[in-house]
Amino acid sequence: MAEKGYCVKCKTMREIKDAKEVTMKNKRKAVKGKCPTCGTGMYKILGNK
């Protein structure tokens, strides 16, 4: 899975490292991982599919 997300620390779009698909409390899906450059946690909410 090569999801891209916005890193708030680097202020750029980056590929999410160690991406895992998770389900939030409200039953929506999201991708959780880390920034490959700085290691900050990244989180991307996916659409309703």
N, C-alpha and C positions, 0 to 999 in steps of 0.2 A: 504494500500500500504506500504510494508516494504522495501523501497529502501535503499540501502547502498551507501554511498559516502565517499570521503576522506576529512577529516577535516584538513586544513592546520595549524591550531593552535595546535591541539592535535597530529598531524602527524600520525594518524591512521585511519583505515576504521571504520566508525560508521554508525548506522542506522539513517536516516534523520527523525528528529522530526517535526511534523506539515507539512508533505510533501504535496505539491500542484503541480499538473501538469500545466505548463504554456507553451505558444507558444512564441518563440522569434521573433524578427523582420524579420528574414530570413525564417520564417515558419517552423523551426525545433522545436521539442518538448523537454522540459526539466523538471526536478523536482527541486523545490525550497523549502528550509526548514531551520531548525536550527540544530546545534549539541546538543544532549541531555546533554552532559557533560559541555561544556564551553559556549554554546549559540551563537557561531559564525555562521554566515550565510553560508549555504552550497548550492551548485548548481551542478546538474548532468545533462549533455546533453544526451538525449536518442538517439537511433539509428533511421535510416530512415525506418519507418514501415508504 
